[in-house]
Amino acid sequence: MKHITKVYGSLYANNDVHLTLDKGEILAVVGENGAGKSTLMKILYGLEQPTSGKIYLNGQLQHFRSPHDAINQKIGMVQQHFMLLNPCTVAENIVYGREPRKGLFFDREEAVRVTEALCEKYGLHIDPRRLVGDCPVGLQQRVEILKVLYQDADIIIFDEPSAVLTPQEVNELLRTMRKLAEMGKSIIIITHKLHEVMAVADRVMVMRLGRYIQEMAKTETSIEEMSYLMVGRRIVERQVPPRKPTGRVLEVQDLVLAGSEAKNILDHFSIHVDGGEIVGIAGVSGNGQSELIQCLTGLLQPTSGKVMLKGQDVAGKSVGDIRTAGCACIPEDRYLWGCAARASLTETAIMAHQRSSKISRNGLLNNKGARDFTQSLLDGYDVRNSGQTQKAGELSGGNIQKLIVAREIEQHSPLLIAAEPTRGVDIGAMEFIHNKLLEKREQGDAVLLISSELTEIMSLSDRIYVIYEGRAVGEFRKADATEEDLGILMMGGKLNEAVS
């Protein structure tokens, strides 16, 4: 890719960017949110057309006007947000668009056979007849990879592939990438997680503010140097001093959420969070974390049990009542729960603040107050934007995440539920968000941190619970927690000795 420039109005998403990729190579493209990485990949995959610049494949000039053009040239992309049909089987998803036929009809058994052969060839095993909606996130990503391989892609783009994976699933994904490269596939991985870059990449390209900054062999760089090149400053790892907690803010007692079958989704789940502490919940995705968040915030009504918030039982109350009682929430999915894609930044910022005296009076919106409040969030949390009328869905993933974090922290609630607060954000934004959570802890408020990032849980939490199949199966103090012990419990194993 030579001299690639992409302009949206007055914004340069890519500004004279160059990229090269060799056969059998894994290239990591890293940079802050809004650096232009995803835009560059969308241009390569035909989802966007460059304002200027050229793409050459095996020396031949290419014009990709759609993903169909890119796929025909054996370029595939594994999207950050999966493009799967949940009611259909694994095999049906993999062959979708290029289905084997028997006469005029879809040959389902041939689709199963083709999928089994593909799984065997690449060592990515999964039941072809299983419904995708019943698969955990790690297996759904495997389906996405197999879809691309079924299209016979020689170049595979992975856009933030580990954003929704557990540590165990990440390790499996990195092994898969290395195996594909050894088989002659060329890989581009966009990621914020620099330890993954060091684990799997051959070469690293750094972007910042839409520009190409530098590239180097993985063996010639370090996490510290890449961090500096990405954000233009040194990232300092903050030490979290111990703090004596104050009174009880949240107590969840024997919470039960019945499932559609005999098994409970939440099975007599009990935890507590005091003021002035961060309590982490570690667990493999799909063990009840999402349902727990929804029960605590009023989106789901628990079957039984209590949710005591500052001494008041809010179990089964409405979202509004629970917010009023003192709970704010950074949701786990910023697009599904955190914002409306077509809402302006002003509308997004004032959600749940609309009754504040600075923003409304007698039920009427104070437009100046709303704009001033929004600007304070945009400036205070460094949200890169083109103006308050910009749509939320037009921001990069990391920037909309920062706006949602700002909105929820500025509720100044005694309890903050932070679910996947740094999912898909760059290292600079991650440092910023972590500092904001620690500031809330220092102010004496309670933070319940739910994250699939074990390093995040271990670095921030004063205490850690492990959730498995809807139950709290272990509790650790920060000093006693090890990644090995947490991992054993997260996978349903037992420790030799009791934890305290």
C-alpha positions in Angstrom: 0.0 0.0 0.0 1.6 3.3 -1.2 0.8 6.9 -0.2 -2.7 5.9 1.2 -4.7 9.0 2.2 -8.3 8.9 3.4 -10.1 12.2 4.2 -13.5 12.5 5.9 -14.4 16.2 5.6 -11.5 18.0 7.2 -10.3 14.9 9.1 -7.4 12.9 7.8 -8.0 9.3 8.9 -5.0 8.2 6.9 -2.3 10.6 5.8 0.2 9.3 3.3 0.6 5.8 4.8 2.8 3.0 3.5 2.4 -0.7 4.3 4.2 -3.8 3.0 3.5 -7.4 3.7 5.5 -10.5 2.8 4.4 -14.1 2.2 4.2 -16.1 5.4 4.8 -13.0 7.6 2.8 -11.7 10.6 2.7 -7.9 10.6 1.3 -6.2 13.7 -0.2 -2.7 13.1 -0.3 -0.8 16.4 -1.4 2.7 17.5 -3.7 4.7 19.7 -7.5 4.7 19.1 -8.1 7.0 16.1 -4.6 6.4 14.8 -6.1 5.1 11.5 -5.3 1.4 11.7 -8.9 0.1 11.1 -9.4 2.6 8.3 -6.3 1.4 6.6 -7.5 -2.2 6.8 -11.0 -1.3 5.6 -9.3 0.2 2.5 -7.3 -3.0 2.0 -10.4 -5.1 2.3 -12.5 -2.9 0.0 -14.9 -1.6 2.7 -13.6 1.9 2.1 -12.0 3.5 -1.0 -8.9 5.7 -0.5 -9.0 9.4 -1.3 -5.6 8.8 -2.9 -2.9 6.2 -3.0 -2.4 2.8 -4.6 -2.5 -0.9 -3.6 -0.3 -3.5 -5.3 -0.8 -7.3 -4.9 2.1 -9.4 -6.2 3.2 -6.4 -8.2 -0.1 -5.8 -9.8 -2.1 -2.6 -9.3 -5.5 -3.3 -7.6 -8.8 -1.4 -7.2 -10.9 -2.9 -4.5 -14.4 -1.4 -4.7 -16.0 -3.8 -2.3 -15.0 -6.8 0.0 -16.1 -9.0 -2.9 -13.2 -7.7 -5.0 -10.8 -8.2 -2.1 -12.0 -11.8 -1.5 -11.6 -12.6 -5.1 -8.0 -11.6 -4.8 -7.7 -13.9 -1.7 -7.8 -11.2 1.0 -9.9 -12.0 4.0 -10.8 -10.1 7.2 -11.8 -11.4 10.6 -13.9 -8.5 12.0 -13.7 -7.3 15.6 -17.5 -7.6 15.8 -18.4 -11.1 14.5 -20.6 -11.3 11.3 -22.3 -14.6 12.2 -25.8 -16.0 11.9 -26.6 -17.3 15.4 -29.6 -19.5 14.5 -27.5 -21.3 11.8 -25.0 -24.1 12.3 -21.2 -23.7 12.1 -21.1 -25.3 8.7 -23.9 -23.1 7.3 -22.1 -20.0 8.5 -18.7 -21.1 7.0 -20.1 -21.8 3.5 -22.6 -18.9 3.5 -22.3 -17.1 0.1 -20.5 -20.0 -1.5 -22.8 -22.9 -0.6 -22.2 -26.3 -2.1 -25.3 -27.4 -4.0 -27.0 -30.6 -5.2 -28.9 -29.5 -8.2 -30.9 -26.4 -7.2 -30.7 -27.1 -3.5 -28.2 -26.4 -0.7 -26.2 -29.6 0.0 -26.1 -29.5 3.8 -24.2 -32.8 4.2 -21.5 -31.6 1.8 -21.2 -28.4 3.8 -20.6 -30.5 6.9 -18.0 -32.6 5.0 -16.2 -29.5 3.7 -16.2 -27.9 7.2 -14.7 -31.1 8.7 -12.0 -31.2 6.1 -11.2 -27.5 6.7 -11.0 -28.1 10.5 -8.7 -31.0 10.0 -6.4 -29.2 7.5 -5.9 -26.2 9.8 -6.2 -27.9 13.2 -9.2 -25.7 14.2 -11.7 -28.3 15.5 -15.3 -27.5 16.0 -18.6 -29.4 15.6 -20.0 -28.4 12.1 -23.6 -29.2 13.2 -23.5 -27.0 16.4 -25.6 -23.8 16.3 -23.3 -20.8 16.4 -25.5 -19.1 19.0 -24.7 -21.9 21.4 -20.9 -21.5 20.9 -18.8 -19.5 23.4 -17.0 -16.4 22.0 -13.7 -18.2 21.4 -15.4 -20.8 19.2 -17.4 -18.1 17.4 -14.1 -16.5 16.5 -12.8 -19.9 15.2 -15.9 -20.0 12.9 -14.9 -16.5 11.6 -11.4 -17.7 10.8 -12.7 -20.8 9.1 -15.0 -18.7 7.0 -12.0 -16.7 5.7 -10.0 -19.9 5.1 -13.0 -21.4 3.2 -12.7 -18.4 0.9 -9.1 -19.6 0.2 -7.6 -16.3 1.6 -3.8 -15.9 1.4 -3.8 -12.6 3.3 -5.8 -12.6 6.5 -6.5 -9.4 8.5 -7.3 -9.7 12.2 -9.0 -6.6 13.6 -8.6 -6.5 17.4 -9.0 -10.3 17.5 -8.5 -10.8 21.2 -10.8 -8.0 22.4 -13.5 -10.5 23.5 -11.3 -13.5 24.4 -10.1 -15.0 27.7 -6.4 -15.5 28.4 -6.7 -19.2 27.4 -8.5 -18.4 24.2 -5.9 -15.7 23.3 -3.1 -18.3 23.6 -5.0 -20.6 21.3 -5.6 -17.8 18.8 -1.9 -16.8 18.7 -0.9 -20.5 18.1 -3.4 -20.5 15.2 -1.9 -17.4 13.7 1.6 -18.8 13.9 0.5 -22.1 12.3 -1.3 -20.2 9.5 1.9 -18.2 8.8 4.0 -21.4 8.7 1.6 -22.7 6.1 2.3 -19.7 3.9 -0.6 -17.4 4.9 0.3 -13.7 5.4 -1.2 -12.2 8.5 -2.0 -8.6 9.5 -3.0 -8.2 13.2 -4.4 -4.9 14.6 -4.1 -4.9 18.3 -3.6 -2.7 21.4 -2.1 -5.6 23.4 1.6 -5.3 23.0 2.5 -8.5 24.8 0.6 -10.3 22.0 2.7 -8.4 19.4 5.9 -9.7 21.2 4.4 -13.2 21.3 3.4 -13.6 17.6 4.5 -10.8 15.2 7.5 -10.9 12.9 7.4 -7.1 12.2 5.7 -4.1 13.8 4.3 -1.0 12.2 3.4 2.0 14.4 0.8 4.6 13.5 -0.2 7.8 15.3 -2.9 10.4 14.3 -3.4 8.9 10.9 0.3 8.8 10.0 2.9 6.1 9.5 5.5 6.6 12.4 8.0 3.7 12.2 8.3 0.0 11.5 10.8 -2.5 12.9 11.4 -6.2 13.4 9.9 -7.5 16.6 13.3 -8.7 17.7 14.6 -5.1 17.5 12.0 -3.5 19.7 10.3 -3.7 23.1 6.9 -3.1 24.7 8.3 0.1 26.2 9.6 1.5 22.9 6.3 0.6 21.1 4.3 2.3 23.8 6.4 5.4 23.5 6.1 5.5 19.7 2.3 5.0 19.9 1.5 7.8 22.4 4.6 10.0 22.2 5.3 9.7 25.9 6.5 7.2 28.5 3.8 5.0 30.1 4.4 4.8 33.8 3.0 1.7 35.6 1.2 3.0 38.6 1.6 1.3 42.0 -1.7 0.8 43.8 -1.1 1.3 47.6 -3.3 -0.7 50.0 -6.3 1.2 51.4 -8.5 0.5 54.3 -12.1 0.1 53.0 -15.0 2.0 54.6 -18.6 0.8 55.0 -20.5 -1.7 53.0 -21.8 -0.3 49.7 -23.0 -3.4 47.8 -23.9 -6.8 49.1 -25.3 -9.5 46.8 -26.9 -12.3 48.8 -27.8 -15.7 47.4 -28.7 -14.2 44.0 -30.5 -16.7 41.7 -31.4 -16.2 38.0 -33.2 -19.2 36.6 -32.2 -20.4 33.1 -34.4 -21.7 30.3 -33.4 -25.3 31.4 -33.1 -26.8 34.8 -29.7 -25.2 35.5 -29.6 -21.7 37.0 -27.6 -19.0 35.2 -26.8 -17.4 38.6 -26.7 -20.0 41.3 -26.9 -18.5 44.8 -24.2 -15.9 43.9 -23.0 -13.9 46.9 -20.3 -11.1 47.0 -19.8 -7.8 48.7 -18.0 -4.5 47.8 -17.0 -1.9 50.4 -16.4 1.8 49.9 -12.8 2.6 49.0 -12.1 -0.7 47.3 -12.0 -2.2 43.8 -13.4 -5.7 43.7 -12.7 -7.8 40.6 -14.7 -10.6 39.2 -12.6 -13.0 37.0 -14.1 -15.7 34.9 -14.3 -17.2 31.4 -16.9 -15.4 29.3 -20.3 -17.0 29.5 -20.3 -18.0 33.1 -23.0 -15.5 34.2 -21.1 -12.2 34.2 -23.4 -10.5 31.7 -26.5 -11.6 33.5 -25.1 -10.5 36.8 -24.5 -7.0 35.5 -28.1 -6.9 34.1 -29.5 -8.1 37.5 -27.5 -5.5 39.4 -28.5 -2.6 37.1 -32.2 -3.5 36.6 -32.2 -4.9 33.1 -33.1 -8.4 34.4 -35.2 -9.4 37.4 -33.5 -12.1 39.5 -35.5 -15.1 40.5 -34.6 -14.8 44.1 -31.9 -13.2 46.4 -31.1 -9.7 47.5 -29.0 -6.8 46.0 -28.4 -4.5 48.9 -27.1 -1.0 47.8 -26.3 1.3 50.6 -28.6 -0.8 52.8 -31.6 -0.7 50.4 -32.7 -3.9 48.6 -32.8 -2.9 44.9 -33.3 -6.4 43.4 -36.0 -6.3 40.8 -36.2 -2.5 40.8 -36.1 -0.4 37.6 -32.9 0.9 35.9 -33.9 4.4 36.9 -34.6 3.5 40.5 -31.2 1.7 40.8 -29.4 4.6 39.3 -31.1 6.9 41.8 -30.1 4.6 44.6 -26.5 5.1 43.7 -25.3 2.8 40.9 -23.6 3.9 37.7 -22.4 1.3 35.1 -19.9 1.2 32.3 -21.5 -1.5 30.2 -19.6 -4.4 28.7 -20.7 -3.7 25.1 -20.4 0.0 24.3 -22.5 -0.3 21.2 -25.3 -2.5 22.5 -25.8 -1.0 25.9 -23.6 2.1 26.1 -24.8 4.4 23.3 -27.1 4.8 20.4 -25.0 4.9 17.1 -27.1 7.7 15.6 -27.2 9.9 18.7 -25.0 13.0 18.8 -22.2 13.2 21.2 -24.2 15.7 23.2 -27.1 13.2 23.5 -24.7 10.4 24.3 -23.0 12.5 27.1 -26.2 13.5 28.9 -27.8 10.1 29.0 -28.7 9.5 32.7 -27.7 13.1 33.4 -30.7 14.6 31.8 -32.4 15.4 35.1 -29.4 17.3 36.5 -30.2 21.0 37.3 -27.4 22.1 35.1 -28.9 20.3 32.1 -32.7 20.6 32.5 -35.2 22.6 34.4 -38.9 21.8 34.8 -38.6 19.0 32.3 -37.1 21.3 29.6 -33.5 20.8 28.3 -31.0 23.6 28.8 -29.1 23.3 25.5 -26.2 25.5 26.7 -25.9 23.5 29.9 -25.9 20.2 27.9 -23.3 21.5 25.5 -21.1 22.8 28.4 -21.4 19.5 30.2 -20.6 17.5 27.1 -17.5 19.6 26.3 -16.2 19.1 29.8 -16.4 15.3 29.3 -14.8 15.5 25.8 -11.9 17.7 27.0 -11.4 16.1 30.4 -11.3 12.5 29.0 -9.5 13.4 25.7 -12.2 12.2 23.4 -11.1 12.8 19.8 -14.1 14.2 17.9 -15.1 16.6 15.1 -17.8 18.4 17.1 -20.7 17.7 19.4 -23.1 17.1 16.5 -20.9 14.1 15.4 -22.8 10.8 15.7 -21.6 8.4 18.4 -21.2 5.6 15.9 -18.7 7.7 13.9 -16.2 7.8 16.8 -13.5 5.2 16.9 -14.2 2.3 19.4 -11.7 3.7 22.0 -13.1 7.2 21.8 -16.7 6.2 22.3 -15.5 4.0 25.2 -13.8 7.0 26.8 -17.0 9.1 26.4 -19.1 6.4 28.1 -16.5 6.0 30.9 -16.6 9.8 31.4 -20.4 9.9 31.5 -20.7 7.1 34.1 -17.8 8.2 36.4 -19.2 11.8 36.4 -22.4 10.4 37.9 -20.4 10.4 41.2 -22.4 7.4 42.4 -21.3 5.5 45.5 -21.1 2.3 43.3 -19.6 2.0 39.9 -19.9 -1.2 38.0 -17.1 -1.2 35.4 -17.6 -4.0 32.9 -14.8 -4.5 30.4 -13.9 -0.8 30.9 -10.8 -1.0 28.6 -12.0 -3.5 26.0 -10.5 -2.5 22.6 -8.7 0.7 23.8 -5.1 1.6 23.3 -2.4 1.6 26.0 -2.6 5.3 26.6 -6.4 5.3 27.0 -6.1 2.2 29.2 -3.7 4.0 31.6 -6.1 6.9 31.7 -9.2 4.8 32.5 -7.4 2.8 35.1 -6.3 6.0 36.8 -9.9 7.3 36.8 -11.1 4.0 38.5 -8.4 4.4 41.1 -9.4 8.0 41.7 -12.9 6.8 42.4 -11.5 4.3 44.9 -9.5 7.0 46.6 -12.6 9.1 47.0 -14.1 6.3 49.1 -16.5 4.9 46.4 -16.9 1.3 45.6 -15.9 -0.2 42.2 -17.0 -3.6 41.0 -14.7 -4.5 38.1 -15.8 -7.3 35.7 -13.2 -8.0 33.1 -11.9 -10.8 30.9 -8.4 -9.3 31.1 -6.8 -11.2 34.0 -3.9 -8.7 34.2 -6.4 -5.8 34.6 -8.2 -7.7 37.4 -5.0 -8.5 39.2 -3.4 -5.1 38.9 -6.4 -3.0 40.0 -8.4 -5.2 42.5 -8.1 -5.2 46.2 -10.1 -8.4 46.3 -10.9 -10.9 43.6 -13.8 -13.3 43.2 -13.9 -16.1 40.6 -17.2 -16.8 38.9 -17.8 -20.3 37.3 -21.2 -21.5 36.1 -23.0 -18.7 37.9 -21.4 -19.3 41.3 -18.6 -17.5 43.2 -16.1 -20.3 43.6 -13.2 -18.4 45.1 -12.3 -15.2 46.9 -8.7 -13.8 47.1 -7.0 -10.9 48.6 -4.7 -9.1 46.1 -1.5 -10.3 47.8 -2.7 -13.9 47.7 -3.9 -14.1 44.1 -1.9 -15.8 41.4 -2.7 -16.1 37.7 -2.3 -19.9 38.0 -4.8 -20.3 40.9 -7.3 -17.9 39.3 -7.0 -19.8 36.0 -7.6 -23.2 37.6 -10.9 -21.9 39.2 -12.0 -20.1 36.1 -11.8 -23.4 34.2 -13.8 -25.3 36.8 -10.9 -26.9 38.6 -10.3 -27.2 42.4 -7.4 -25.8 44.4 -5.5 -28.1 46.8 -6.2 -25.8 49.7 -9.0 -23.4 50.6 -8.7 -19.8 49.6 -9.6 -16.9 51.9 
